[in-house]
Amino acid sequence: MDEMARSNAATSRDFLQHLATFLRAWMSDPLGVAAVSPSGRQLAGLMIRELPATSGAVVELGAGTGVFTQAMLEAGLAREQLLVLELNPTMHRLLKQRFPGVRTLCADARNLCEIARQQAVAMGSVDAVVSGLGLLSMSPSMRRTILDQVFELLSPVGRFIQFTYGPLSPYPQTLLCRCGLRVQRVGFAWRNVPPASVFVYQRESSDAMA
């Protein structure tokens, strides 16, 4: 078997392992997982493209099987720059196995600021929050709690990068206006299953999005 064939075989084994882990997690808690399949590479590329060019600290919420985590590392983000949260214990164990050296916690995004303080991450110091959370499966109050936590942690020009299934932002414009935030739909992953839109949220006072 040549090198390319071995690489393809390893990639296939990894995919099947991650898919099996995802399905076990989904079957144990379908509402908590809030997706029907792991995110694809097209979606990961759209998400990671929105990271600031000079990213320092980055937080990932709802990392799942680690598709976005892997893409960020491949894009050059150092492991020590990442703080990864995943609430599902099965997928958290997979993340710990896949990404040694990355701070990976089994934790609830609604407690983001408390967790960040415990990890010595200062409020207002994070450049980007990358989220795979299933916001549409959450109540409006849960979504608002997460939004508030994210923007307490982000720097004044920090970005909240979120994907969702469907064409509309999971946060309504009226709420964003009240919070002094703006949103831009920056991409659509039509090859994802199901197709997904990528949104970037920033403070109105920050520089215009590229």
C-alpha beads as a LAMMPS data file, in Angstrom:
LAMMPS data file: protein, C-alpha beads

210 atoms
209 bonds

1 atom types
1 bond types

-500.0 500.0 xlo xhi
-500.0 500.0 ylo yhi
-500.0 500.0 zlo zhi

Masses

1 110.0

Atoms # bond

1 1 1 0.000 0.000 0.000
2 1 1 1.497 3.342 -1.049
3 1 1 1.620 6.435 1.160
4 1 1 -1.489 8.059 -0.362
5 1 1 -3.548 4.893 0.061
6 1 1 -2.437 4.571 3.686
7 1 1 -3.364 8.212 4.314
8 1 1 -6.806 7.727 2.737
9 1 1 -7.392 4.593 4.792
10 1 1 -6.453 6.417 8.003
11 1 1 -8.761 9.303 7.099
12 1 1 -11.621 6.869 6.489
13 1 1 -10.998 5.149 9.832
14 1 1 -10.966 8.505 11.623
15 1 1 -14.201 9.568 9.923
16 1 1 -15.956 6.347 10.892
17 1 1 -14.737 6.659 14.490
18 1 1 -15.967 10.243 14.751
19 1 1 -19.287 9.380 13.104
20 1 1 -19.800 6.475 15.514
21 1 1 -19.042 8.733 18.485
22 1 1 -21.418 11.380 17.150
23 1 1 -24.212 8.844 16.669
24 1 1 -23.763 7.434 20.184
25 1 1 -23.938 10.947 21.618
26 1 1 -26.954 11.820 19.473
27 1 1 -28.856 8.696 20.475
28 1 1 -28.209 9.356 24.171
29 1 1 -29.236 13.038 23.967
30 1 1 -30.717 14.094 20.585
31 1 1 -31.938 17.492 21.824
32 1 1 -28.612 18.253 23.459
33 1 1 -26.600 17.384 20.361
34 1 1 -29.087 19.273 18.134
35 1 1 -27.624 18.101 14.817
36 1 1 -28.167 15.166 12.487
37 1 1 -24.534 14.674 11.425
38 1 1 -21.051 16.012 12.205
39 1 1 -20.146 19.278 10.497
40 1 1 -18.402 18.949 7.142
41 1 1 -15.136 20.405 5.887
42 1 1 -16.875 23.030 3.734
43 1 1 -18.629 24.430 6.799
44 1 1 -15.422 24.245 8.837
45 1 1 -13.604 26.213 6.145
46 1 1 -16.238 28.953 6.165
47 1 1 -16.093 29.192 9.951
48 1 1 -12.312 29.307 10.225
49 1 1 -12.044 31.847 7.404
50 1 1 -13.740 34.364 9.718
51 1 1 -11.096 34.192 12.449
52 1 1 -9.192 37.489 12.843
53 1 1 -5.898 37.433 10.966
54 1 1 -3.925 37.873 14.191
55 1 1 -5.953 35.701 16.543
56 1 1 -4.659 35.292 20.082
57 1 1 -7.033 33.558 22.461
58 1 1 -9.889 31.633 20.833
59 1 1 -12.762 29.826 22.542
60 1 1 -14.783 27.066 20.898
61 1 1 -18.278 26.194 22.128
62 1 1 -20.022 22.917 21.360
63 1 1 -16.986 21.347 19.695
64 1 1 -18.684 18.004 18.971
65 1 1 -16.242 15.601 17.331
66 1 1 -13.670 18.355 16.757
67 1 1 -14.140 19.286 13.078
68 1 1 -13.672 23.007 13.757
69 1 1 -10.949 22.327 16.335
70 1 1 -8.943 20.365 13.777
71 1 1 -9.450 23.057 11.131
72 1 1 -8.198 25.780 13.479
73 1 1 -5.084 23.794 14.353
74 1 1 -4.425 23.055 10.677
75 1 1 -4.774 26.786 9.969
76 1 1 -1.909 27.475 12.370
77 1 1 -3.610 28.257 15.676
78 1 1 -1.441 27.018 18.540
79 1 1 -2.957 24.483 20.927
80 1 1 -2.342 26.725 23.917
81 1 1 -4.411 29.480 22.288
82 1 1 -7.562 27.344 22.350
83 1 1 -10.126 26.761 25.092
84 1 1 -12.697 24.171 24.009
85 1 1 -16.052 23.448 25.685
86 1 1 -18.249 20.433 24.974
87 1 1 -21.165 19.454 27.201
88 1 1 -21.693 15.884 25.965
89 1 1 -19.398 13.503 27.918
90 1 1 -19.002 11.031 25.032
91 1 1 -17.807 13.674 22.595
92 1 1 -15.712 15.350 25.283
93 1 1 -13.775 12.104 25.753
94 1 1 -13.130 11.939 22.005
95 1 1 -11.883 15.545 21.988
96 1 1 -9.472 14.836 24.857
97 1 1 -8.143 11.861 22.912
98 1 1 -7.835 13.715 19.595
99 1 1 -6.299 16.963 20.845
100 1 1 -3.757 16.459 23.630
101 1 1 -2.393 19.792 24.788
102 1 1 -5.644 21.643 24.058
103 1 1 -7.644 22.791 27.098
104 1 1 -10.815 20.773 26.553
105 1 1 -13.516 20.922 29.209
106 1 1 -16.820 19.090 29.660
107 1 1 -18.820 22.208 30.493
108 1 1 -21.937 24.276 29.770
109 1 1 -21.560 27.384 27.580
110 1 1 -24.001 29.215 29.861
111 1 1 -21.198 29.229 32.454
112 1 1 -18.605 30.504 29.983
113 1 1 -17.314 33.480 31.972
114 1 1 -16.919 31.518 35.208
115 1 1 -15.079 28.768 33.312
116 1 1 -12.834 31.319 31.597
117 1 1 -11.870 32.863 34.930
118 1 1 -10.997 29.414 36.280
119 1 1 -8.737 28.961 33.241
120 1 1 -7.077 32.365 33.792
121 1 1 -8.690 33.854 30.680
122 1 1 -9.401 37.537 31.341
123 1 1 -12.710 39.130 30.467
124 1 1 -12.428 41.189 27.278
125 1 1 -9.304 39.364 26.113
126 1 1 -10.624 36.784 23.631
127 1 1 -10.331 37.490 19.896
128 1 1 -12.942 35.022 18.667
129 1 1 -15.580 32.599 19.884
130 1 1 -16.299 29.814 17.389
131 1 1 -19.602 28.100 18.090
132 1 1 -21.170 24.841 16.980
133 1 1 -23.953 25.146 19.542
134 1 1 -27.454 24.241 18.389
135 1 1 -28.930 27.608 19.298
136 1 1 -32.213 26.991 17.498
137 1 1 -32.968 24.093 19.850
138 1 1 -32.554 26.363 22.890
139 1 1 -35.031 28.665 24.562
140 1 1 -34.694 32.434 23.900
141 1 1 -33.489 32.954 27.468
142 1 1 -30.723 30.345 27.057
143 1 1 -29.636 31.932 23.799
144 1 1 -29.541 35.368 25.421
145 1 1 -27.470 34.057 28.348
146 1 1 -24.881 32.626 25.959
147 1 1 -24.786 35.837 23.903
148 1 1 -24.180 37.937 27.017
149 1 1 -21.435 35.576 28.227
150 1 1 -19.710 35.553 24.853
151 1 1 -19.549 39.338 24.567
152 1 1 -18.353 39.754 28.138
153 1 1 -15.421 37.541 27.200
154 1 1 -14.681 38.990 23.745
155 1 1 -12.351 41.928 23.179
156 1 1 -13.911 45.190 21.867
157 1 1 -13.266 44.032 18.284
158 1 1 -13.761 40.319 18.942
159 1 1 -15.921 38.096 16.745
160 1 1 -18.629 35.585 17.612
161 1 1 -18.727 33.068 14.741
162 1 1 -21.825 30.859 14.736
163 1 1 -23.377 28.481 12.226
164 1 1 -27.016 27.526 12.048
165 1 1 -29.255 25.375 9.880
166 1 1 -31.335 27.758 7.817
167 1 1 -30.967 31.228 6.291
168 1 1 -31.846 33.366 9.334
169 1 1 -29.746 34.473 12.280
170 1 1 -30.648 32.625 15.508
171 1 1 -30.569 36.033 17.195
172 1 1 -33.240 38.484 15.980
173 1 1 -32.224 41.938 14.795
174 1 1 -34.285 43.620 17.519
175 1 1 -32.268 41.875 20.239
176 1 1 -28.954 42.648 18.540
177 1 1 -29.848 46.345 18.283
178 1 1 -30.695 46.466 21.990
179 1 1 -27.348 44.838 22.785
180 1 1 -25.353 47.169 20.517
181 1 1 -24.405 44.343 18.157
182 1 1 -24.487 43.768 14.432
183 1 1 -24.530 40.581 12.373
184 1 1 -23.388 39.562 8.923
185 1 1 -24.196 36.339 7.088
186 1 1 -20.800 35.449 5.660
187 1 1 -21.288 32.080 4.026
188 1 1 -23.521 29.155 3.158
189 1 1 -22.277 25.556 3.294
190 1 1 -24.573 23.908 0.768
191 1 1 -22.643 20.608 0.862
192 1 1 -23.141 20.269 4.609
193 1 1 -25.811 17.840 5.873
194 1 1 -28.075 19.686 6.380
195 1 1 -26.919 22.899 4.631
196 1 1 -25.831 25.602 7.058
197 1 1 -25.344 29.373 7.187
198 1 1 -22.434 31.080 8.946
199 1 1 -22.999 34.328 10.850
200 1 1 -20.495 36.707 12.455
201 1 1 -21.581 38.955 15.347
202 1 1 -19.612 41.992 16.509
203 1 1 -20.145 45.135 18.540
204 1 1 -21.487 48.090 16.599
205 1 1 -18.541 50.126 17.896
206 1 1 -15.935 47.747 16.459
207 1 1 -14.250 48.184 13.081
208 1 1 -16.285 47.168 10.052
209 1 1 -16.075 43.505 9.156
210 1 1 -13.731 42.616 6.319

Bonds

1 1 1 2
2 1 2 3
3 1 3 4
4 1 4 5
5 1 5 6
6 1 6 7
7 1 7 8
8 1 8 9
9 1 9 10
10 1 10 11
11 1 11 12
12 1 12 13
13 1 13 14
14 1 14 15
15 1 15 16
16 1 16 17
17 1 17 18
18 1 18 19
19 1 19 20
20 1 20 21
21 1 21 22
22 1 22 23
23 1 23 24
24 1 24 25
25 1 25 26
26 1 26 27
27 1 27 28
28 1 28 29
29 1 29 30
30 1 30 31
31 1 31 32
32 1 32 33
33 1 33 34
34 1 34 35
35 1 35 36
36 1 36 37
37 1 37 38
38 1 38 39
39 1 39 40
40 1 40 41
41 1 41 42
42 1 42 43
43 1 43 44
44 1 44 45
45 1 45 46
46 1 46 47
47 1 47 48
48 1 48 49
49 1 49 50
50 1 50 51
51 1 51 52
52 1 52 53
53 1 53 54
54 1 54 55
55 1 55 56
56 1 56 57
57 1 57 58
58 1 58 59
59 1 59 60
60 1 60 61
61 1 61 62
62 1 62 63
63 1 63 64
64 1 64 65
65 1 65 66
66 1 66 67
67 1 67 68
68 1 68 69
69 1 69 70
70 1 70 71
71 1 71 72
72 1 72 73
73 1 73 74
74 1 74 75
75 1 75 76
76 1 76 77
77 1 77 78
78 1 78 79
79 1 79 80
80 1 80 81
81 1 81 82
82 1 82 83
83 1 83 84
84 1 84 85
85 1 85 86
86 1 86 87
87 1 87 88
88 1 88 89
89 1 89 90
90 1 90 91
91 1 91 92
92 1 92 93
93 1 93 94
94 1 94 95
95 1 95 96
96 1 96 97
97 1 97 98
98 1 98 99
99 1 99 100
100 1 100 101
101 1 101 102
102 1 102 103
103 1 103 104
104 1 104 105
105 1 105 106
106 1 106 107
107 1 107 108
108 1 108 109
109 1 109 110
110 1 110 111
111 1 111 112
112 1 112 113
113 1 113 114
114 1 114 115
115 1 115 116
116 1 116 117
117 1 117 118
118 1 118 119
119 1 119 120
120 1 120 121
121 1 121 122
122 1 122 123
123 1 123 124
124 1 124 125
125 1 125 126
126 1 126 127
127 1 127 128
128 1 128 129
129 1 129 130
130 1 130 131
131 1 131 132
132 1 132 133
133 1 133 134
134 1 134 135
135 1 135 136
136 1 136 137
137 1 137 138
138 1 138 139
139 1 139 140
140 1 140 141
141 1 141 142
142 1 142 143
143 1 143 144
144 1 144 145
145 1 145 146
146 1 146 147
147 1 147 148
148 1 148 149
149 1 149 150
150 1 150 151
151 1 151 152
152 1 152 153
153 1 153 154
154 1 154 155
155 1 155 156
156 1 156 157
157 1 157 158
158 1 158 159
159 1 159 160
160 1 160 161
161 1 161 162
162 1 162 163
163 1 163 164
164 1 164 165
165 1 165 166
166 1 166 167
167 1 167 168
168 1 168 169
169 1 169 170
170 1 170 171
171 1 171 172
172 1 172 173
173 1 173 174
174 1 174 175
175 1 175 176
176 1 176 177
177 1 177 178
178 1 178 179
179 1 179 180
180 1 180 181
181 1 181 182
182 1 182 183
183 1 183 184
184 1 184 185
185 1 185 186
186 1 186 187
187 1 187 188
188 1 188 189
189 1 189 190
190 1 190 191
191 1 191 192
192 1 192 193
193 1 193 194
194 1 194 195
195 1 195 196
196 1 196 197
197 1 197 198
198 1 198 199
199 1 199 200
200 1 200 201
201 1 201 202
202 1 202 203
203 1 203 204
204 1 204 205
205 1 205 206
206 1 206 207
207 1 207 208
208 1 208 209
209 1 209 210
